[in-house]
Amino acid sequence: MAKKKKNNNFLYSLRPNMMWVWTVIFLAIMGFALFGEGTAEPLKSDWGEVEQLITEGKVKAIEVVNRDQAMVYLTDSALDGMAATEGTRYSNLPRQGHQLEFQIGSVDTFRQDFDKAVAAAPEAIKLTYDNHRQGWVDSLLNWLPWVFFIVLWIFIMRGFGRGGAGGAGGGIMNVGKARTQEFDKKDPNHKVTFKDVAGLEEAKVEIMEIVDFLKNAGKYRELGAKIPKGALLVGPPGTGKTLLAKAVAGEANVPFLSISGSDFVEMFVGVGASRVRDLFEQAKQKAPCIVFIDEIDAIGRARGRNAGFSGNDERENTLNQLLTEMDGFQTNAGVIVLAATNRADILDKALMRAGRFDRQIEVGLPEIHERKQIFEVHLRKLKLDPDLDRDFLAKQTPGFSGADIANVCNEAALIAARHNKKYVGKEDFLAAVDRIIGGLEKKNKVITPAEKRTIAYHEAGHATVSWLLKGASPLVKVTIIPRGKALGAAWYLPEERQITTKEQWLDEIAATLAGRVSEQIVFGHLSTGALNDLERVTKQVYAMVAYYGMSEKVGTISYYDSTGQSDMAFTKPYSERTAQQIDDEVKQIIAEAYALAEKVITEHREGLNTLAELLLEREVVFTEDVERIFGKREGTTPEVEPDRAPVEE
């Protein structure tokens, strides 16, 4: 099969195209020029040789062409005799046309010499004069090389115009032009309004002033107010920053110029600054308008951050040009700059000052009521179960961004179509959440009975401790079916809280360590299955001690750097003695959480065994099963089915 495919690709490459046509025409013309007139050509001669042939009676006629070239025609008998003499220059004389040719200096002098030679010849010789013009074939052959190079140059220039080095859709001379994408206000297909942006209520309120200014600029000018010259949208990936900027343009009904920060960065010196200048020139011509720079951190990174380690000054030159253009908007009324980034901490301070980006608009993860609105937007195009509860979907997706919710809706539709359903139901959405978070189920993965039993008790340990400790997130589903790289998984429905106490954090750490504790108590040995648990616990406890000041020995000190500059430092912001104290405190806190998990599992060993055996029997255990074994949990019992799954390998 592979060999057949290779042959097909080879045959496909031989299909005729314009390049083949040009190649065939070129070869045909060159072949005609080289071989079209035959292999025998007239011999170059001089008057002395011709005079000798005239005297011997071998010349039949002479034709003078263009008053400077004489063509000699030999008699048939002379041709036969000369062709019979092998090894001489006359053995390959042409039979058609003239046989010899030579140049003459003057026609009068040649005529005198010719008359003298003819007088001694045995037979009369015909002498004629003629003027030849160059034929179309000769002209074509003379011009062909020039035509070929001109056509080749045109193809090369057209390639530059289409390629990445061609700038904004033009030729190579447009390399310094900004490659902007304009969304025309008259095009209904590209018009986005705030109705298409669900959630983000606080961000809409802040950015609505910009829209109102573009619509009613006179109201603000009468009061002497000035609209912010720039607004920076900051938030995690997938929260709708770009969509919000498009909605501003759609609501304001003005041109919208969009460009990515990476489009300014090139290997050529000065190109980035040139494109910044061209971008703002376009904005001036279309004012009032909105300029949107997506992922501005590509060019807005703080200057001098990598001093001594990078020779790329082109990015800093581009940033300097951007700062200059944004600060010179006094004469550019009606031009507003929007930008988006999820790394505001690394941006240059000069870019963030008043007069450039006056406002930072936080575009965060949606709350539960905002997630419901986002679901309403993405569910419009789906054929849904009439009994589907939108509130339930919003509750099952804490921490999801708008892009995550869109992915859940699409994945649910794919799952329903895969099972030949007539509509998308609740089970499809829950399966989509499982698929996105935990990965695809691998029911055919080879696992020995001993390994499966270890996995069951590991997951049962998580379920037991998380259910019995009040501060831990309540478990809603646990399975020993492999998903992705994990051999088992547990889903929790975390409470949407803005702050976390030390006691709550310790309960969560104990629940995370419960899988390893269960293995040690039941089997008396440890396995590699707790790698993900240990990694998460270590990071959490170090954050408690070094960032949140939740340690008595280290004290209420935070070594967290919100500016991000500590990432480039080679030294720690504390002494070696403090580092030792942090390490000791981390070990002590983890030991306390481990002891807490060990105590809970020991006291409820019978329930642990029952839950593990149920897992081995059914492979999946839900909330009601855990509640039946351990009783009703303190606090609110979560609704059925999972959302977010910390996965253990």
URCOR-V868655 format. One record per residue. N is the residue number from 1. RES is the residue in one small letter. NEAR is the number of other ideal C-beta (glycine too) atoms within 10 Angstrom. Layout:
{{N,RES,NEAR} {N,RES,NEAR}}
This chain:
{{1,m,5} {2,a,6} {3,k,7} {4,k,8} {5,k,9} {6,k,10} {7,n,10} {8,n,10} {9,n,9} {10,f,9} {11,l,9} {12,y,8} {13,s,8} {14,l,8} {15,r,7} {16,p,8} {17,n,10} {18,m,8} {19,m,9} {20,w,11} {21,v,10} {22,w,14} {23,t,11} {24,v,11} {25,i,11} {26,f,14} {27,l,10} {28,a,11} {29,i,17} {30,m,13} {31,g,10} {32,f,13} {33,a,14} {34,l,9} {35,f,9} {36,g,11} {37,e,12} {38,g,10} {39,t,7} {40,a,13} {41,e,13} {42,p,15} {43,l,17} {44,k,11} {45,s,17} {46,d,11} {47,w,18} {48,g,8} {49,e,14} {50,v,21} {51,e,18} {52,q,12} {53,l,20} {54,i,23} {55,t,14} {56,e,11} {57,g,14} {58,k,21} {59,v,25} {60,k,18} {61,a,15} {62,i,21} {63,e,17} {64,v,19} {65,v,15} {66,n,10} {67,r,12} {68,d,12} {69,q,13} {70,a,21} {71,m,18} {72,v,23} {73,y,16} {74,l,20} {75,t,16} {76,d,9} {77,s,11} {78,a,18} {79,l,18} {80,d,10} {81,g,13} {82,m,18} {83,a,14} {84,a,10} {85,t,10} {86,e,7} {87,g,6} {88,t,10} {89,r,11} {90,y,18} {91,s,11} {92,n,12} {93,l,18} {94,p,15} {95,r,10} {96,q,7} {97,g,13} {98,h,19} {99,q,25} {100,l,21} {101,e,18} {102,f,18} {103,q,11} {104,i,17} {105,g,9} {106,s,10} {107,v,12} {108,d,8} {109,t,11} {110,f,19} {111,r,14} {112,q,10} {113,d,14} {114,f,20} {115,d,10} {116,k,11} {117,a,18} {118,v,17} {119,a,8} {120,a,9} {121,a,16} {122,p,9} {123,e,11} {124,a,8} {125,i,17} {126,k,10} {127,l,15} {128,t,10} {129,y,12} {130,d,10} {131,n,8} {132,h,9} {133,r,7} {134,q,8} {135,g,9} {136,w,7} {137,v,13} {138,d,11} {139,s,11} {140,l,13} {141,l,16} {142,n,10} {143,w,11} {144,l,15} {145,p,9} {146,w,9} {147,v,12} {148,f,14} {149,f,10} {150,i,10} {151,v,12} {152,l,11} {153,w,10} {154,i,10} {155,f,11} {156,i,11} {157,m,13} {158,r,12} {159,g,13} {160,f,17} {161,g,16} {162,r,10} {163,g,11} {164,g,9} {165,a,16} {166,g,20} {167,g,23} {168,a,17} {169,g,10} {170,g,12} {171,g,16} {172,i,14} {173,m,12} {174,n,17} {175,v,19} {176,g,18} {177,k,20} {178,a,22} {179,r,17} {180,t,19} {181,q,12} {182,e,16} {183,f,18} {184,d,11} {185,k,16} {186,k,8} {187,d,9} {188,p,8} {189,n,6} {190,h,15} {191,k,18} {192,v,19} {193,t,13} {194,f,16} {195,k,10} {196,d,13} {197,v,22} {198,a,21} {199,g,24} {200,l,28} {201,e,12} {202,e,13} {203,a,22} {204,k,17} {205,v,10} {206,e,16} {207,i,24} {208,m,13} {209,e,15} {210,i,21} {211,v,21} {212,d,15} {213,f,21} {214,l,20} {215,k,13} {216,n,10} {217,a,14} {218,g,7} {219,k,11} {220,y,14} {221,r,13} {222,e,8} {223,l,7} {224,g,6} {225,a,10} {226,k,11} {227,i,17} {228,p,18} {229,k,19} {230,g,22} {231,a,24} {232,l,24} {233,l,30} {234,v,21} {235,g,21} {236,p,13} {237,p,9} {238,g,16} {239,t,25} {240,g,24} {241,k,26} {242,t,17} {243,l,17} {244,l,23} {245,a,24} {246,k,22} {247,a,22} {248,v,26} {249,a,27} {250,g,22} {251,e,22} {252,a,20} {253,n,14} {254,v,20} {255,p,20} {256,f,25} {257,l,22} {258,s,18} {259,i,22} {260,s,17} {261,g,20} {262,s,12} {263,d,20} {264,f,26} {265,v,16} {266,e,19} {267,m,8} {268,f,11} {269,v,10} {270,g,14} {271,v,20} {272,g,24} {273,a,20} {274,s,19} {275,r,25} {276,v,26} {277,r,17} {278,d,18} {279,l,24} {280,f,23} {281,e,12} {282,q,21} {283,a,24} {284,k,14} {285,q,9} {286,k,16} {287,a,16} {288,p,18} {289,c,22} {290,i,27} {291,v,25} {292,f,26} {293,i,26} {294,d,19} {295,e,18} {296,i,27} {297,d,20} {298,a,18} {299,i,26} {300,g,27} {301,r,19} {302,a,21} {303,r,17} {304,g,9} {305,r,14} {306,n,13} {307,a,8} {308,g,6} {309,f,7} {310,s,10} {311,g,7} {312,n,10} {313,d,11} {314,e,19} {315,r,18} {316,e,17} {317,n,17} {318,t,24} {319,l,24} {320,n,17} {321,q,21} {322,l,28} {323,l,18} {324,t,13} {325,e,21} {326,m,22} {327,d,13} {328,g,10} {329,f,20} {330,q,7} {331,t,7} {332,n,17} {333,a,12} {334,g,17} {335,v,23} {336,i,26} {337,v,24} {338,l,27} {339,a,27} {340,a,25} {341,t,22} {342,n,16} {343,r,14} {344,a,19} {345,d,15} {346,i,16} {347,l,23} {348,d,21} {349,k,9} {350,a,16} {351,l,22} {352,m,16} {353,r,12} {354,a,10} {355,g,12} {356,r,21} {357,f,25} {358,d,15} {359,r,15} {360,q,14} {361,i,22} {362,e,14} {363,v,24} {364,g,15} {365,l,18} {366,p,27} {367,e,14} {368,i,12} {369,h,11} {370,e,19} {371,r,27} {372,k,20} {373,q,19} {374,i,26} {375,f,25} {376,e,13} {377,v,17} {378,h,17} {379,l,19} {380,r,9} {381,k,9} {382,l,16} {383,k,11} {384,l,19} {385,d,17} {386,p,6} {387,d,7} {388,l,17} {389,d,11} {390,r,14} {391,d,13} {392,f,16} {393,l,25} {394,a,22} {395,k,18} {396,q,24} {397,t,24} {398,p,19} {399,g,13} {400,f,25} {401,s,22} {402,g,26} {403,a,15} {404,d,21} {405,i,26} {406,a,16} {407,n,17} {408,v,24} {409,c,24} {410,n,14} {411,e,18} {412,a,27} {413,a,21} {414,l,14} {415,i,20} {416,a,23} {417,a,11} {418,r,10} {419,h,11} {420,n,6} {421,k,15} {422,k,8} {423,y,13} {424,v,22} {425,g,19} {426,k,18} {427,e,15} {428,d,25} {429,f,27} {430,l,22} {431,a,19} {432,a,21} {433,v,23} {434,d,23} {435,r,19} {436,i,16} {437,i,21} {438,g,24} {439,g,16} {440,l,9} {441,e,16} {442,k,15} {443,k,8} {444,n,6} {445,k,10} {446,v,7} {447,i,16} {448,t,8} {449,p,8} {450,a,9} {451,e,14} {452,k,15} {453,r,18} {454,t,24} {455,i,26} {456,a,24} {457,y,24} {458,h,28} {459,e,27} {460,a,32} {461,g,29} {462,h,28} {463,a,30} {464,t,31} {465,v,30} {466,s,28} {467,w,25} {468,l,23} {469,l,23} {470,k,11} {471,g,19} {472,a,24} {473,s,22} {474,p,20} {475,l,25} {476,v,24} {477,k,24} {478,v,28} {479,t,24} {480,i,25} {481,i,17} {482,p,22} {483,r,21} {484,g,15} {485,k,11} {486,a,21} {487,l,22} {488,g,27} {489,a,26} {490,a,29} {491,w,26} {492,y,24} {493,l,23} {494,p,15} {495,e,14} {496,e,11} {497,r,8} {498,q,4} {499,i,5} {500,t,13} {501,t,11} {502,k,14} {503,e,11} {504,q,17} {505,w,20} {506,l,21} {507,d,23} {508,e,24} {509,i,26} {510,a,28} {511,a,30} {512,t,26} {513,l,25} {514,a,33} {515,g,29} {516,r,23} {517,v,26} {518,s,28} {519,e,20} {520,q,17} {521,i,16} {522,v,20} {523,f,14} {524,g,7} {525,h,8} {526,l,10} {527,s,15} {528,t,6} {529,g,20} {530,a,23} {531,l,12} {532,n,16} {533,d,22} {534,l,14} {535,e,11} {536,r,16} {537,v,22} {538,t,13} {539,k,10} {540,q,18} {541,v,23} {542,y,15} {543,a,15} {544,m,21} {545,v,23} {546,a,23} {547,y,13} {548,y,14} {549,g,16} {550,m,18} {551,s,21} {552,e,8} {553,k,11} {554,v,19} {555,g,10} {556,t,9} {557,i,13} {558,s,11} {559,y,15} {560,y,11} {561,d,13} {562,s,8} {563,t,10} {564,g,14} {565,q,12} {566,s,13} {567,d,10} {568,m,12} {569,a,9} {570,f,4} {571,t,6} {572,k,13} {573,p,12} {574,y,14} {575,s,9} {576,e,8} {577,r,8} {578,t,17} {579,a,12} {580,q,10} {581,q,17} {582,i,20} {583,d,12} {584,d,14} {585,e,20} {586,v,21} {587,k,11} {588,q,14} {589,i,22} {590,i,18} {591,a,10} {592,e,13} {593,a,25} {594,y,18} {595,a,13} {596,l,20} {597,a,29} {598,e,18} {599,k,13} {600,v,23} {601,i,24} {602,t,11} {603,e,12} {604,h,18} {605,r,14} {606,e,9} {607,g,19} {608,l,25} {609,n,14} {610,t,17} {611,l,26} {612,a,25} {613,e,14} {614,l,19} {615,l,25} {616,l,16} {617,e,9} {618,r,12} {619,e,15} {620,v,12} {621,v,24} {622,f,17} {623,t,23} {624,e,10} {625,d,18} {626,v,26} {627,e,13} {628,r,12} {629,i,20} {630,f,17} {631,g,11} {632,k,9} {633,r,19} {634,e,11} {635,g,10} {636,t,9} {637,t,16} {638,p,22} {639,e,13} {640,v,15} {641,e,21} {642,p,24} {643,d,23} {644,r,19} {645,a,22} {646,p,21} {647,v,19} {648,e,23} {649,e,15}}
